Amino acid sequence: MPEPTPISPDNPREKERIDAFNQSSFARLLNMTIMEAHDGYARVVMACGQALNPHAVMHGGAIFAVADQAFGIAANCGDAERVAVSIHIQYIAPATGTLEAVAHRVADNGRYSTFRVMVYEDTRTIAEFDGVALQVNHPV
């Protein structure tokens, strides 16, 4: 599979945040790439690589990590800065190939935002992730 090429946003602030998330040491360690992101939405890919567990399928922590990366950038791509306060993941099926995590904001009351992240291997659902983020700044 060819190396993923992320989409470059037109908004300089979004580009700065995407670059920061893509260049974090943890994202590089797991070879995660943000393919698309804007306020409230993100799509992240990650190859299985060396993230196998003793059953020769992707480790649950790696699946969680790609979902969390999508959650994090979707929550922080706009003017607001948010931190996770609650997360739930449900593993649906094992995976051995490239994963894609797609995050959407599904609710926002001005202080707390709720996100749904679906993790796929091709068209097969691997995991469902729900996260709540707390806004920690006051955008101007």
C-alpha positions as CSV (number, residue, x, y, z in Angstrom):
1,M,0.0,0.0,0.0
2,P,1.4,3.4,-0.9
3,E,2.2,6.0,1.9
4,P,-0.9,8.0,2.8
5,T,-0.8,11.6,1.8
6,P,-2.7,13.9,4.1
7,I,-5.0,16.6,2.7
8,S,-3.6,20.1,3.3
9,P,-6.3,22.4,4.7
10,D,-6.6,26.1,3.6
11,N,-6.9,27.4,7.1
12,P,-3.4,28.0,8.6
13,R,-4.6,27.3,12.1
14,E,-6.0,23.9,11.1
15,K,-2.9,23.1,9.2
16,E,-0.7,24.0,12.2
17,R,-2.8,21.7,14.5
18,I,-2.9,18.9,12.0
19,D,0.9,19.1,11.5
20,A,1.4,19.1,15.3
21,F,-0.7,16.0,15.8
22,N,0.9,14.2,12.8
23,Q,4.4,15.0,14.1
24,S,3.8,14.0,17.7
25,S,6.2,11.2,18.7
26,F,3.3,8.9,19.5
27,A,1.7,9.3,16.1
28,R,5.0,8.7,14.4
29,L,5.7,5.7,16.6
30,L,2.4,4.1,15.4
31,N,2.6,5.5,11.9
32,M,-0.7,7.3,12.1
33,T,-1.5,9.9,9.5
34,I,-4.4,12.5,9.6
35,M,-5.9,12.4,6.1
36,E,-8.5,15.0,6.6
37,A,-9.6,17.2,9.5
38,H,-11.6,20.3,10.3
39,D,-13.5,21.5,13.4
40,G,-15.6,18.6,14.6
41,Y,-14.4,16.0,12.0
42,A,-11.3,13.9,11.3
43,R,-10.1,10.9,9.3
44,V,-6.9,9.1,10.4
45,V,-5.2,6.0,9.0
46,M,-2.8,3.6,10.5
47,A,-1.2,0.4,9.1
48,C,-1.2,-2.6,11.4
49,G,2.6,-2.8,11.2
50,Q,4.2,-4.2,14.4
51,A,1.1,-3.6,16.6
52,L,0.1,-7.3,16.7
53,N,-0.9,-9.0,19.9
54,P,-0.1,-12.7,20.7
55,H,-3.2,-13.7,18.7
56,A,-1.6,-12.2,15.5
57,V,-4.3,-9.5,15.3
58,M,-4.0,-5.8,16.0
59,H,-3.5,-5.0,19.7
60,G,-6.6,-3.3,21.3
61,G,-4.4,-0.4,22.5
62,A,-3.3,0.3,18.9
63,I,-7.0,0.4,17.8
64,F,-7.8,2.7,20.7
65,A,-4.8,4.9,19.7
66,V,-6.0,5.5,16.2
67,A,-9.5,6.3,17.4
68,D,-8.2,8.6,20.1
69,Q,-6.0,10.4,17.5
70,A,-9.1,11.1,15.3
71,F,-11.0,12.2,18.4
72,G,-8.2,14.5,19.5
73,I,-7.8,16.3,16.2
74,A,-11.5,16.6,15.5
75,A,-11.9,18.2,19.0
76,N,-9.0,20.5,18.6
77,C,-8.9,21.5,14.9
78,G,-11.0,24.7,15.4
79,D,-10.5,27.6,17.7
80,A,-11.4,25.7,20.9
81,E,-8.9,23.7,22.8
82,R,-10.4,20.6,24.4
83,V,-9.2,17.7,26.5
84,A,-10.8,14.3,26.9
85,V,-12.7,13.6,30.1
86,S,-14.5,10.4,29.3
87,I,-14.0,7.7,26.7
88,H,-15.7,4.4,25.9
89,I,-14.6,1.9,23.2
90,Q,-16.3,-1.2,22.0
91,Y,-14.3,-3.6,20.0
92,I,-16.4,-5.3,17.3
93,A,-13.9,-7.4,15.2
94,P,-10.2,-8.2,15.0
95,A,-8.0,-6.5,12.4
96,T,-4.8,-7.2,10.7
97,G,-4.5,-4.5,8.0
98,T,-4.8,-0.8,7.6
99,L,-7.3,1.0,9.9
100,E,-9.2,4.1,9.2
101,A,-10.8,6.1,12.1
102,V,-13.5,8.6,11.3
103,A,-14.5,11.1,14.0
104,H,-17.6,13.3,14.0
105,R,-18.8,15.7,16.7
106,V,-22.4,14.6,17.6
107,A,-23.2,17.1,20.3
108,D,-21.9,20.3,21.8
109,N,-23.2,22.4,24.6
110,G,-20.5,25.1,24.6
111,R,-18.4,23.5,27.3
112,Y,-18.6,19.7,26.6
113,S,-18.5,18.1,23.2
114,T,-19.4,14.5,22.4
115,F,-17.7,12.7,19.5
116,R,-18.4,9.3,17.8
117,V,-15.4,7.6,16.2
118,M,-15.9,4.6,13.9
119,V,-12.8,2.5,13.2
120,Y,-12.8,0.5,9.9
121,E,-10.6,-2.0,8.1
122,D,-11.8,-1.5,4.5
123,T,-15.6,-1.5,4.9
124,R,-15.6,-3.8,8.1
125,T,-16.3,-2.1,11.4
126,I,-13.6,-2.8,13.9
127,A,-14.5,-0.6,16.8
128,E,-16.9,2.1,18.0
129,F,-15.5,4.9,20.2
130,D,-17.4,7.6,22.1
131,G,-15.6,10.4,23.7
132,V,-16.5,13.5,25.7
133,A,-14.2,16.5,25.5
134,L,-14.1,19.5,27.8
135,Q,-13.3,22.9,26.4
136,V,-10.4,24.5,28.3
137,N,-10.1,27.9,26.6
138,H,-12.3,30.7,25.6
139,P,-12.0,31.3,21.8
140,V,-12.1,34.9,20.7
